[in-house]
Amino acid sequence: MAKTWATLGVDLHLEPSGPGVRRGLTDALREAVRTGRLAPGTRLPSSRSLAADLGIARNTVAEAYADLVAEGWLTARQGSGTRVADRTVSPPSASPPRPRVPSSPSYDLVPGLPDLASFPRAEWLRAARRALAAAPNRALDYGDPRGRTELRTALAGYLSRARGVRADPDRILICAGISHGLRLLAAVLRARGGTTVAVESYGLFVHWDLLADAGLRTVPLPFDERGTDPGELRDQDAVLLTPAHQFPMGGTLHRDRRAAVVDWARRTGGVVIEDDYDGEFRYDRQPVGALQGLDPDHVVYMGTASKSLAPGLRLAWLVLPPGLLREAARAKGGVDTCGALDQLTLAEFITSGAYDRHVRAVRLRYRRRRDALVAQVARSAPQVRATGIAAGLHVVLRLPPGTEQAVLRAAAWQGLAVHGLQRFQHPDATVERRDALVVGYGTPPDHAWSGALDALCAALPE
């Protein structure tokens, strides 16, 4: 039978040194408290437990504790054990001063985030309990590098039904966010000898930098009112697109251009990477089906839970052509690097119908926010035109020529975090300059929404 001290103690790392065991232990404890490594109120191990851990006599530990109680470093109370005294601890002089944290804006209208307060905590917790109760022990092993089969199976059914994706569980790979998935694809392309990826003239510099870090050059394609023009696709190794809801302009890739992209991939063997980052949120018409449905052997479909649920889950997925699956799994490291319990919970969340119910609820909430934004801007600044409003979690407010920087300064004065369109233009793009704001309406909680709208309209040109 295990000794009581072996099962009930708490761990404490100490390295007594100097002359004498008692003095070395006392000095080590005092230094741990003085430097803040043992915070005020921390409960120390019992004298018996610490003596066993250090291989010294129990009386030696008890005497060291008593010395430090007398000096005021520790406190001892019947029934409460020995604890670090509640006192001001001066940090080591060598520690650098903490940087000053800038004040955060009053309202956040930066695109790319959902309303985190709408995360379905209660439903997620119920799904987590059911998933954990049903999970086999082997689910806690390192696992298949593609991800848990339960989640891949659930996603295959959902994506086929809701997004028109031709998905098989064996061709789905779970990754820790869209950026992680793109990093895996970049590694595969580079390993194949790829050098160039065509991208949209407007997009995320984070993605362009990620591709550049992998040794791939990004080349922007022309852009007009029908979306990205694939006419200049030649010998590039891949093309990265947001065809269902172009980010950030908000349009849908014209059907002729969707067909042209697929024809290019078939003709050249290039890879089409489809980023379907917010395909669940379509308001004014039926959702546009995934480009992948036209040719699953040449299009990689990337989806994510970051907009529909929360980016903190770090769960996204790739639906891969057969020729890329093994290489992408190898680039992931040969094991599943995404949390198995969250994967099992999301699988249960989808199969139980909770995911569909959540998406429908927040879709209605976001649509109301969009409608309120468009209406208030129309009343306050009629010369500002809202575009790209049919889907997603952001709108583009077209500004009078030459006013973007002035409006951004006014927005900052109003305590508003918002981005201008120029932030999203590829440095090599040759598109006509457009002055605009890219306004996200997902982030503010409901109680702050009206204040955020007032601040936004106050910043717009009269």
SEMAR-219282 format. One record per residue (C-alpha): z, y, x. Coordinates in steps of 0.25 Angstrom, whole numbers, padded with zeros to 4 digits, always signed. Last residue first. Layout:
// residues N
ZYX/...
END
This chain:
// residues 462
-0176+0256-0080/-0177+0247-0068/-0168+0235-0069/-0154+0235-0063/-0147+0239-0076/-0155+0227-0083/-0149+0217-0073/-0134+0223-0074/-0135+0222-0090/-0141+0208-0089/-0129+0203-0080/-0119+0209-0089/-0125+0202-0101/-0125+0189-0093/-0111+0189-0088/-0103+0182-0099/-0114+0171-0099/-0113+0168-0084/-0124+0174-0075/-0132+0164-0067/-0144+0160-0076/-0151+0173-0078/-0158+0174-0065/-0166+0187-0063/-0178+0187-0053/-0180+0202-0052/-0194+0208-0051/-0204+0216-0042/-0217+0208-0040/-0225+0209-0027/-0239+0202-0028/-0239+0189-0022/-0242+0187-0007/-0230+0177-0004/-0226+0175+0010/-0212+0179+0009/-0210+0171-0004/-0206+0180-0015/-0192+0176-0021/-0184+0188-0016/-0195+0197-0021/-0192+0194-0035/-0178+0201-0035/-0165+0194-0036/-0153+0197-0044/-0138+0199-0042/-0133+0210-0051/-0121+0219-0048/-0128+0231-0054/-0130+0237-0040/-0137+0224-0036/-0146+0225-0048/-0150+0239-0044/-0153+0235-0030/-0162+0223-0036/-0169+0233-0045/-0172+0242-0033/-0178+0231-0026/-0187+0226-0037/-0192+0240-0041/-0205+0240-0034/-0214+0236-0046/-0207+0237-0059/-0198+0224-0061/-0202+0210-0066/-0189+0203-0070/-0190+0188-0067/-0182+0179-0075/-0172+0168-0071/-0165+0155-0076/-0178+0147-0079/-0188+0148-0090/-0197+0157-0098/-0193+0170-0092/-0202+0171-0080/-0204+0186-0083/-0195+0198-0087/-0202+0211-0086/-0195+0224-0082/-0201+0237-0088/-0193+0235-0101/-0180+0237-0093/-0168+0237-0102/-0173+0231-0115/-0182+0220-0108/-0172+0217-0098/-0162+0214-0109/-0172+0205-0117/-0176+0197-0104/-0161+0195-0100/-0156+0191-0114/-0168+0181-0115/-0165+0175-0102/-0150+0174-0105/-0153+0167-0118/-0163+0158-0111/-0152+0154-0101/-0142+0150-0112/-0153+0142-0119/-0156+0135-0106/-0141+0133-0104/-0140+0125-0116/-0153+0117-0115/-0150+0113-0101/-0135+0109-0104/-0140+0100-0115/-0151+0094-0107/-0141+0091-0096/-0130+0085-0105/-0140+0075-0110/-0132+0063-0105/-0143+0059-0095/-0143+0073-0089/-0128+0075-0087/-0127+0060-0082/-0137+0062-0071/-0131+0075-0068/-0117+0068-0066/-0123+0057-0058/-0130+0067-0048/-0117+0075-0048/-0109+0063-0044/-0120+0058-0033/-0119+0071-0026/-0133+0074-0019/-0135+0069-0005/-0141+0056-0009/-0144+0048+0004/-0156+0046+0013/-0155+0061+0018/-0162+0069+0008/-0175+0069+0016/-0176+0054+0015/-0175+0056-0001/-0186+0066+0001/-0195+0056+0009/-0193+0045-0001/-0197+0053-0013/-0209+0061-0007/-0220+0051-0009/-0215+0046-0023/-0216+0061-0028/-0202+0067-0030/-0193+0072-0042/-0183+0080-0034/-0170+0083-0039/-0159+0094-0039/-0143+0093-0039/-0135+0103-0031/-0124+0104-0043/-0121+0118-0038/-0135+0122-0043/-0130+0121-0058/-0135+0115-0071/-0149+0118-0075/-0152+0128-0063/-0147+0119-0052/-0150+0106-0058/-0163+0104-0051/-0177+0100-0051/-0188+0098-0040/-0201+0090-0044/-0209+0086-0032/-0224+0086-0036/-0235+0077-0030/-0232+0063-0037/-0226+0069-0049/-0239+0075-0053/-0240+0083-0066/-0225+0081-0070/-0221+0087-0057/-0225+0101-0062/-0213+0100-0071/-0215+0103-0086/-0214+0117-0091/-0203+0119-0101/-0207+0122-0115/-0207+0137-0118/-0198+0149-0119/-0185+0144-0112/-0187+0135-0100/-0175+0131-0092/-0175+0117-0088/-0185+0119-0077/-0176+0127-0068/-0179+0123-0054/-0191+0115-0056/-0196+0116-0041/-0209+0108-0040/-0213+0104-0026/-0228+0100-0026/-0231+0091-0014/-0244+0092-0007/-0253+0079-0007/-0266+0088-0006/-0273+0085-0019/-0262+0080-0027/-0253+0092-0023/-0264+0102-0026/-0267+0096-0039/-0252+0097-0043/-0252+0112-0039/-0265+0114-0047/-0259+0108-0059/-0247+0117-0059/-0257+0129-0057/-0265+0126-0069/-0252+0124-0077/-0247+0138-0073/-0234+0138-0065/-0222+0143-0074/-0217+0157-0072/-0203+0161-0068/-0206+0170-0056/-0194+0165-0048/-0196+0153-0047/-0207+0148-0055/-0203+0140-0068/-0210+0127-0070/-0219+0128-0057/-0208+0131-0047/-0216+0127-0035/-0215+0122-0020/-0229+0117-0014/-0230+0106-0004/-0238+0102+0009/-0247+0115+0009/-0261+0112+0011/-0268+0120+0001/-0260+0127-0011/-0266+0141-0012/-0270+0139-0027/-0256+0135-0031/-0254+0148-0038/-0239+0150-0042/-0237+0156-0055/-0247+0159-0066/-0243+0174-0065/-0246+0174-0050/-0241+0167-0037/-0248+0163-0024/-0242+0152-0016/-0232+0154-0005/-0232+0146+0008/-0219+0140+0013/-0219+0134+0027/-0211+0121+0029/-0201+0118+0040/-0190+0113+0032/-0183+0127+0034/-0195+0133+0028/-0194+0124+0015/-0180+0129+0013/-0184+0143+0016/-0194+0143+0005/-0184+0136-0005/-0174+0146-0002/-0184+0157-0003/-0185+0154-0018/-0198+0156-0025/-0209+0166-0027/-0223+0164-0020/-0222+0149-0023/-0222+0139-0012/-0232+0131-0004/-0225+0122+0006/-0230+0121+0021/-0227+0112+0033/-0227+0097+0029/-0226+0087+0039/-0221+0076+0030/-0207+0078+0036/-0209+0093+0032/-0212+0089+0017/-0201+0079+0016/-0191+0090+0022/-0196+0100+0012/-0194+0091+0001/-0180+0088+0005/-0177+0103+0006/-0183+0106-0008/-0174+0096-0014/-0162+0102-0007/-0167+0116-0012/-0168+0110-0026/-0154+0106-0026/-0146+0094-0020/-0156+0083-0022/-0159+0072-0031/-0172+0064-0028/-0181+0059-0040/-0192+0049-0038/-0184+0037-0041/-0179+0043-0054/-0194+0045-0059/-0198+0058-0063/-0211+0064-0070/-0205+0077-0073/-0208+0083-0086/-0196+0093-0086/-0187+0088-0097/-0190+0074-0100/-0195+0069-0086/-0185+0078-0079/-0174+0072-0088/-0178+0057-0086/-0180+0058-0071/-0167+0066-0070/-0158+0056-0076/-0164+0045-0067/-0162+0053-0055/-0148+0056-0059/-0144+0042-0061/-0152+0037-0048/-0143+0046-0040/-0150+0054-0029/-0163+0051-0021/-0155+0049-0009/-0149+0036-0016/-0134+0036-0015/-0123+0039-0005/-0113+0031-0013/-0106+0037-0025/-0116+0032-0035/-0112+0018-0029/-0099+0018-0037/-0107+0018-0050/-0107+0031-0058/-0103+0029-0073/-0089+0037-0072/-0095+0047-0063/-0107+0050-0072/-0098+0051-0085/-0088+0060-0078/-0100+0069-0072/-0106+0070-0085/-0093+0075-0092/-0092+0085-0080/-0106+0090-0082/-0104+0092-0097/-0091+0100-0095/-0097+0108-0083/-0110+0111-0090/-0114+0122-0080/-0116+0135-0089/-0107+0143-0079/-0117+0141-0068/-0127+0149-0076/-0140+0145-0068/-0144+0150-0055/-0157+0153-0048/-0160+0167-0051/-0150+0178-0046/-0144+0185-0059/-0130+0186-0054/-0121+0197-0060/-0109+0204-0054/-0114+0202-0040/-0105+0196-0030/-0097+0204-0020/-0099+0201-0006/-0090+0191+0001/-0084+0198+0014/-0085+0188+0025/-0072+0181+0029/-0067+0185+0042/-0069+0176+0054/-0058+0166+0057/-0053+0168+0072/-0040+0174+0068/-0036+0162+0060/-0033+0165+0045/-0019+0170+0042/-0012+0162+0032/-0004+0169+0021/+0007+0160+0016/+0008+0149+0005/+0015+0138+0013/+0007+0125+0016/+0013+0114+0008/+0024+0103+0010/+0027+0095-0002/+0028+0100-0016/+0039+0091-0021/+0050+0097-0013/+0044+0110-0006/+0039+0112+0008/+0032+0124+0012/+0023+0126+0025/+0020+0137+0035/+0033+0144+0033/+0039+0141+0046/+0050+0132+0040/+0039+0125+0032/+0031+0123+0045/+0043+0117+0052/+0046+0108+0041/+0032+0103+0040/+0032+0099+0055/+0046+0092+0053/+0040+0084+0042/+0028+0080+0050/+0036+0076+0062/+0046+0068+0052/+0034+0060+0047/+0031+0055+0061/+0016+0056+0066/+0003+0049+0063/-0004+0061+0058/-0008+0055+0045/+0006+0048+0043/+0013+0060+0047/+0005+0068+0037/+0008+0059+0025/+0023+0057+0028/+0025+0073+0030/+0018+0075+0016/+0004+0081+0017/+0003+0096+0016/+0001+0103+0003/-0008+0115+0005/-0001+0128-0002/-0007+0138+0008/-0019+0132+0015/-0019+0122+0026/-0031+0126+0035/-0026+0141+0034/-0025+0143+0049/-0010+0145+0048/-0008+0132+0039/-0016+0123+0049/-0010+0130+0061/+0004+0127+0055/+0001+0112+0053/-0005+0110+0067/+0007+0117+0073/+0017+0109+0065/+0010+0096+0069/+0009+0099+0084/+0024+0103+0083/+0028+0090+0077/+0019+0081+0086/+0024+0088+0099/+0016+0096+0108/+0003+0101+0103/-0006+0096+0093/-0006+0092+0078/-0020+0090+0072/-0019+0091+0057/-0028+0087+0045/-0020+0085+0032/-0024+0075+0022/-0015+0074+0009/-0005+0063+0007/-0004+0053-0005/-0011+0041+0000/-0006+0038+0014/+0007+0045+0012/+0010+0035+0001/+0008+0023+0010/-0004+0014+0005/+0000+0000+0000/
END
